[in-house]
Amino acid sequence: MNWLKQSQYLFSLSWLYLVQGIPYGLQDKFIPLQLRAKGHSYTSLSLMKALLLPWLTKGAWAPFIEVFGGRQWWLVIALMGLTTFSLSGSNIKSDDVWSIGCILLGLNVFSAVQDVVVDGMALELLPDEFLGIGNTIQVVMYKVGCLVGGAGFSYVMIKSSWKTVFLLMATMYLVTCVWATRMKINSRSQTNESLKNKNNENSKKYQKYRKSDEYYLKKYASTVKSKESKYTKFVRIVQSILKASGTLWLICYVVIYKMGERGAINNFPLFLLDKGLDQSYLHFWSGTICQGLSILGSFMGGITLAKPNADIISLLVSHSCQRLTAVALQCIIVYMWDDYELNRDVILFSMGVSSLCWLSYSSGVISTASFTLLMQASRGCQLDAQSSHYSLLASVEVAGKLLFASLAGFIIDAFGMSASFILFTSLCVLPIAVLIAMPDSLFHIKTQ
């Protein structure tokens, strides 16, 4: 029975993470190739990453969502917002950069709200033995959503139109919103409600003889107490987050661990496009095959971590080194392209695409292992602070990616592609150093 119940939770989380990943795939894969093909600069494309700002700030308002309103209420609001902005996107032109930016900003705001809610659901609903499976589902299904928003919508665009893409999104979010209104999210609240109903039934005689004025007086006092307890709970959550063990080391790691990777994986396909690779080939390899390998890497990372005595840090160091090698190979390709007369078709299709595939797979493993590490650290907080602590770490992770992704295009336009990829390669060294330098006091997190 427990397995059946947990399977229902896992299915619900899977679908919610999938629809949550669609806007990021749209912004990361679909729109950049569309706009670059129309002649927009690397700088303008990179500045669109600033539209991910709501993900950066979600750690600040996650405690508010956790305390006020209830998860189901916020989930429905988020899905209604995503439906509205998707419908709005169907009415704009595909080359209207400012309108596209406004639509993406709205999608990111409500996706970030949904992320806080769904992460809180995962932390509350899943017991320890399902935590590894939950992390794998989180990363894999989010990437499946990115695949739908990137390669999937690219194919829809080829066969149909921009309007059709956003109408499909709106339909998907509307159906999910209706489904969310029927969900039973908080199992602990349900248990408490059952106990409350039982106590009310046992004390029916007493309540029957209560005086009316006493009833309303107690009801008013209960309301005041509830408001006071919410404020106290909010303060306690913030204090628990700030005092959590290992938070500073993990913040240091998540700030830098994706910088070099995102700089390379976002801009190398655009480099190949500039050198003459057909856009449909790029959609296939970068948007479909590489995203599929990233999903496979996340899945394999989850399987590895499910083994007894799995060492998260060893796994992270190993695949971080592989990621470094893949980015270094891309750096060599970029450097040799203009300075040496080589068989460029071989470099373009074989070495270039192979490095993207290798990088995507390693990135998938690293993502699953990193988020498992973060969730294990958050489990060390008080129960009602776990979701907010995890949201803080996830926000810092987005901040690291957002900061560098927003500047990467400017760096390329200002200093050239070769110098930029030397920087990307150097940045891939930093997370390896941080992982190795983690103090012994965090070993309990490393090996859980």
C-alpha positions as a printed Julia matrix, in Angstrom:
448×3 Matrix{Float64}:
   0.0    0.0     0.0
   2.86   2.34    0.83
   4.44   1.68   -2.58
   1.13   2.43   -4.29
   0.76   5.68   -2.39
   4.34   6.75   -3.11
   3.89   5.83   -6.79
   0.95   8.2    -6.97
   3.06  10.95   -5.43
   5.92  10.24   -7.85
   3.57  10.38  -10.84
   2.17  13.73   -9.71
   5.65  15.14   -9.15
   6.81  13.82  -12.53
   4.12  15.63  -14.47
   4.52  18.87  -12.51
   8.29  18.91  -13.06
   7.76  18.21  -16.77
   5.43  21.17  -17.38
   7.68  23.31  -15.19
  10.65  22.68  -17.5
   8.91  23.74  -20.73
   9.5   27.52  -20.38
  13.22  27.0   -19.76
  13.54  24.8   -22.85
  11.67  27.45  -24.8
  14.08  30.16  -23.63
  17.28  28.12  -23.69
  16.96  26.23  -27.0
  13.97  27.27  -29.09
  14.06  31.07  -29.03
  17.88  31.65  -29.26
  18.16  29.67  -32.5
  15.11  31.46  -33.9
  16.51  34.91  -33.09
  20.12  34.13  -34.06
  18.89  32.94  -37.46
  17.28  36.39  -37.84
  20.64  38.11  -37.18
  20.48  39.07  -33.49
  23.84  39.45  -31.69
  25.31  37.16  -29.02
  24.99  40.01  -26.51
  21.25  40.47  -27.08
  20.66  36.73  -26.83
  22.66  36.48  -23.6
  20.86  39.43  -22.05
  17.61  37.49  -22.41
  19.01  35.22  -19.68
  18.32  38.1   -17.3
  14.65  37.18  -17.68
  15.43  34.25  -15.37
  15.62  36.76  -12.49
  12.49  35.33  -10.76
  14.39  32.07  -10.27
  17.21  34.02   -8.66
  14.94  35.63   -6.07
  12.73  32.67   -5.22
  14.8   31.85   -2.13
  13.77  35.2    -0.66
  10.04  34.69   -0.98
   9.91  30.9    -0.58
   9.24  31.21    3.2
   6.27  33.47    2.42
   4.79  30.86    0.06
   5.5   28.16    2.63
   3.62  29.97    5.41
   0.81  31.89    3.7
  -1.86  30.56    1.38
  -1.15  26.84    1.19
   0.69  24.88   -1.48
  -2.34  23.88   -3.55
  -3.55  27.48   -3.75
  -0.15  28.69   -4.97
   0.14  25.81   -7.43
  -3.2   26.67   -9.04
  -2.25  30.37   -9.2
   1.07  29.49  -10.87
  -0.59  27.27  -13.49
  -3.25  29.9   -14.21
  -0.48  32.45  -14.76
   1.4   30.1   -17.1
  -1.81  29.53  -19.07
  -2.43  33.27  -19.4
   1.07  34.13  -20.63
   1.07  31.19  -23.05
  -2.15  32.48  -24.6
  -0.61  35.95  -24.81
   2.46  34.52  -26.55
   0.28  33.12  -29.33
  -0.72  36.66  -30.31
   2.75  38.18  -30.82
   5.12  38.07  -33.78
   8.09  35.68  -33.74
  10.57  38.54  -34.35
   9.18  40.97  -31.75
  12.01  40.76  -29.2
  10.44  43.02  -26.59
   7.12  41.17  -26.58
   8.93  37.83  -26.46
  10.91  39.12  -23.47
   7.73  40.11  -21.61
   6.16  36.7   -22.25
   9.3   34.88  -21.07
   9.48  37.01  -17.92
   5.89  36.15  -17.03
   6.47  32.46  -17.7
   9.58  32.51  -15.49
   7.75  34.23  -12.61
   5.02  31.6   -12.43
   7.39  28.7   -13.16
   9.5   29.81  -10.18
   6.41  29.9    -7.95
   5.49  26.42   -9.13
   9.05  25.23   -8.42
   8.88  26.33   -4.78
   5.55  24.54   -4.33
   6.6   21.3    -6.02
   9.95  21.13   -4.2
   8.05  21.53   -0.93
   5.72  18.72   -1.94
   8.68  16.44   -2.69
  10.36  17.16    0.64
   7.17  16.57    2.6
   5.6   13.64    0.76
   8.63  11.46    0.04
  10.26   9.42    2.84
  14.03   8.99    3.01
  14.06   5.74    1.0
  12.33   7.5    -1.92
  14.5   10.62   -1.83
  16.97   9.38   -4.47
  14.13   8.4    -6.8
  12.5   11.77   -6.21
  15.68  13.65   -7.11
  16.1   11.59  -10.26
  12.5   12.3   -11.26
  12.99  16.0   -10.56
  16.01  16.36  -12.82
  14.93  13.91  -15.53
  11.35  15.15  -15.93
  12.43  18.79  -15.81
  14.81  18.03  -18.68
  12.07  16.2   -20.53
  10.08  19.41  -20.21
  13.07  21.34  -21.56
  13.21  18.87  -24.45
   9.54  19.51  -25.2
  10.05  23.28  -24.98
  13.22  23.19  -27.09
  13.36  20.46  -29.74
   9.66  19.57  -29.54
   8.43  23.08  -30.2
  11.11  23.57  -32.87
   9.57  20.7   -34.84
   6.09  22.1   -34.27
   7.35  25.46  -35.55
   8.71  23.83  -38.72
   5.46  21.96  -39.38
   3.02  24.62  -38.19
   3.44  28.12  -36.74
   4.49  30.23  -33.74
   0.84  30.59  -32.74
   0.37  26.82  -32.61
   3.39  26.43  -30.29
   1.96  28.76  -27.66
  -1.59  27.45  -27.99
  -0.26  23.96  -27.25
   1.5   25.34  -24.17
  -1.66  27.09  -22.98
  -3.72  23.92  -23.4
  -1.19  21.86  -21.47
  -1.1   24.31  -18.56
  -4.89  24.69  -18.47
  -5.41  20.93  -18.26
  -2.76  20.71  -15.52
  -4.43  23.55  -13.62
  -7.79  21.76  -13.63
  -6.07  18.58  -12.48
  -4.23  20.47   -9.71
  -7.51  21.66   -8.21
  -8.39  18.0    -7.57
  -5.03  17.0    -6.13
  -4.49  16.03   -2.51
  -1.07  17.46   -1.78
  -0.43  17.66    1.93
  -0.68  14.19    3.46
   0.3   15.43    6.91
  -2.4   18.05    6.84
  -4.88  15.37    5.87
  -3.79  13.28    8.83
  -4.14  16.24   11.17
  -7.57  17.0     9.72
  -8.69  13.41   10.33
  -7.55  13.61   13.94
  -9.32  16.93   14.32
 -12.58  15.51   12.96
 -12.3   12.54   15.3
 -11.76  14.8    18.3
 -14.7   16.95   17.25
 -16.92  13.88   17.09
 -15.83  12.7    20.53
 -16.5   16.1    22.05
 -19.85  16.65   20.35
 -21.75  16.74   23.64
 -19.49  19.42   25.02
 -19.79  21.56   21.91
 -23.56  21.16   21.97
 -23.8   22.91   25.32
 -21.28  25.65   24.65
 -22.67  29.13   24.88
 -22.72  31.21   21.72
 -20.61  34.04   23.11
 -17.96  31.62   24.37
 -17.82  29.99   20.94
 -17.2   33.23   19.08
 -14.73  34.42   21.68
 -12.66  31.26   21.29
 -12.94  31.46   17.51
 -11.59  35.02   17.56
  -8.77  34.05   19.93
  -7.88  31.13   17.68
  -7.66  33.45   14.68
  -5.33  35.86   16.5
  -3.2   32.97   17.69
  -3.04  31.6    14.14
  -1.78  34.93   12.82
   0.81  35.17   15.56
   1.97  31.61   14.95
   2.41  32.28   11.24
   4.67  35.25   11.95
   6.65  33.23   14.49
   6.9   30.37   12.04
   8.17  32.7     9.32
  10.93  34.06   11.59
  11.88  30.57   12.75
  12.18  29.33    9.16
  14.53  32.19    8.25
  16.67  31.55   11.35
  16.86  27.83   10.62
  18.0   28.5     7.05
  20.78  30.83    8.15
  22.06  28.42   10.82
  21.99  25.23    8.72
  25.28  23.3     8.7
  27.3   23.34    5.48
  25.17  26.01    3.79
  28.09  28.33    2.96
  30.15  25.57    1.35
  27.18  24.43   -0.72
  26.44  28.02   -1.77
  30.04  28.4    -2.9
  29.75  25.22   -4.95
  26.39  25.89   -6.63
  27.37  29.44   -7.58
  30.23  28.25   -9.8
  29.52  24.65  -10.76
  27.55  25.46  -13.94
  29.23  28.67  -15.12
  31.74  27.25  -17.58
  29.38  24.53  -18.73
  26.52  26.92  -19.53
  28.82  29.31  -21.32
  29.99  26.5   -23.58
  26.76  24.57  -24.08
  24.73  27.71  -24.87
  27.17  29.29  -27.32
  28.94  26.41  -29.06
  25.79  25.49  -31.07
  25.53  29.15  -32.13
  29.19  29.03  -33.17
  28.42  25.98  -35.33
  25.43  27.82  -36.83
  27.69  30.75  -37.75
  30.12  28.35  -39.43
  27.46  27.02  -41.74
  25.84  24.04  -40.05
  22.22  23.77  -41.11
  19.72  24.98  -38.52
  17.64  21.8   -38.77
  20.76  19.72  -37.97
  21.39  21.9   -34.93
  17.81  21.43  -33.74
  18.27  17.68  -34.11
  21.67  17.35  -32.42
  21.6   20.17  -29.87
  17.89  20.17  -29.15
  17.08  16.45  -29.37
  20.11  14.15  -29.14
  22.07  16.23  -26.62
  19.01  16.86  -24.49
  18.23  13.15  -24.61
  21.78  12.35  -23.48
  21.41  14.87  -20.67
  18.25  13.08  -19.54
  20.05   9.73  -19.81
  22.91  11.12  -17.71
  20.48  12.3   -15.04
  18.81   8.9   -15.0
  22.12   7.04  -14.75
  23.24   9.4   -12.0
  20.12   8.49  -10.04
  20.78   4.77  -10.51
  24.37   5.18   -9.33
  23.31   7.11   -6.24
  20.69   4.46   -5.4
  23.43   1.91   -4.8
  24.46   1.18   -1.19
  27.29   3.4     0.09
  27.24   5.56   -3.05
  29.66   8.48   -2.74
  28.13  11.66   -4.17
  31.37  13.65   -4.09
  33.38  11.0    -5.95
  30.68  10.89   -8.61
  30.66  14.68   -8.89
  34.44  14.95   -9.17
  34.63  12.2   -11.79
  32.04  13.71  -14.11
  33.23  17.26  -13.48
  36.59  16.15  -14.88
  34.83  14.66  -17.91
  32.93  17.92  -18.37
  36.2   19.83  -18.23
  37.63  17.6   -20.97
  34.59  18.13  -23.22
  34.71  21.93  -22.87
  38.48  21.89  -23.45
  37.86  19.97  -26.7
  35.39  22.64  -27.8
  37.98  25.29  -26.95
  40.5   23.53  -29.2
  37.95  23.34  -32.04
  37.17  27.05  -31.78
  40.86  27.97  -31.63
  41.89  25.79  -34.57
  38.96  26.72  -36.79
  40.25  30.07  -38.04
  44.0   29.46  -37.72
  44.47  26.1   -39.42
  43.38  24.65  -42.73
  41.84  21.37  -41.66
  38.99  19.24  -42.85
  36.42  21.51  -41.32
  33.47  19.26  -42.06
  35.04  16.52  -39.94
  35.72  18.98  -37.1
  32.28  20.51  -37.37
  30.22  17.36  -37.43
  32.39  14.78  -35.68
  34.45  16.5   -33.01
  32.04  19.39  -32.41
  28.89  17.33  -32.08
  30.71  14.61  -30.12
  31.91  17.17  -27.59
  28.36  18.5   -27.2
  27.04  14.97  -26.63
  29.76  14.2   -24.09
  29.19  17.49  -22.3
  25.42  16.95  -22.19
  25.7   13.46  -20.67
  28.19  14.56  -18.0
  26.04  17.58  -17.23
  23.06  15.31  -16.61
  24.94  13.16  -14.09
  26.28  16.26  -12.33
  22.81  17.83  -12.07
  21.24  14.79  -10.4
  24.14  14.33   -7.99
  24.26  18.03   -7.11
  20.54  18.36   -6.39
  20.63  15.17   -4.34
  23.44  16.71   -2.29
  21.39  19.89   -1.79
  18.25  18.01   -0.78
  20.17  15.89    1.71
  21.61  19.06    3.24
  18.12  20.59    3.46
  16.88  17.5     5.3
  19.14  18.62    8.16
  16.93  21.67    8.78
  13.72  21.81   10.78
  10.84  20.17    8.94
   8.99  23.39    8.14
  12.22  25.07    6.93
  13.42  22.33    4.58
  11.6   23.58    1.49
  12.79  27.16    1.99
  16.39  26.07    2.62
  16.34  24.0    -0.56
  14.8   26.9    -2.5
  17.59  29.18   -1.25
  20.29  26.82   -2.49
  18.46  26.33   -5.79
  18.15  30.12   -6.18
  21.87  30.56   -5.67
  22.44  27.84   -8.27
  20.3   29.77  -10.75
  22.14  32.98   -9.82
  25.47  31.47  -10.81
  24.14  30.28  -14.15
  22.2   33.49  -14.76
  25.08  35.83  -13.94
  27.51  34.22  -16.31
  25.01  33.33  -19.03
  23.94  36.98  -19.16
  27.55  38.12  -19.59
  28.77  35.34  -21.89
  27.45  36.93  -25.08
  29.02  40.27  -24.21
  32.34  38.52  -23.51
  32.18  36.76  -26.89
  31.35  39.96  -28.78
  34.04  41.92  -26.92
  36.95  39.45  -26.76
  36.19  36.85  -29.4
  35.13  33.23  -29.34
  38.61  31.77  -28.7
  39.31  33.85  -25.59
  35.8   33.19  -24.3
  36.18  29.42  -24.52
  39.5   29.6   -22.7
  37.54  31.31  -19.91
  34.78  28.68  -20.04
  37.38  25.93  -19.72
  39.05  27.63  -16.76
  35.72  28.03  -14.96
  35.11  24.28  -15.24
  38.16  23.71  -13.01
  36.75  25.69  -10.05
  33.94  23.32   -8.92
  36.4   20.42   -8.86
  38.63  22.39   -6.5
  35.69  23.27   -4.22
  34.51  19.66   -4.03
  37.99  18.44   -3.11
  38.43  21.22   -0.54
  35.16  20.58    1.33
  35.96  20.12    5.05
  35.7   16.81    6.89
  32.69  18.11    8.8
  30.62  17.72    5.62
  31.59  14.08    5.03
  28.25  12.94    6.44
  26.57  14.78    3.57
  28.99  13.4     0.99
  28.33   9.75    1.7
  24.64   9.62    2.67
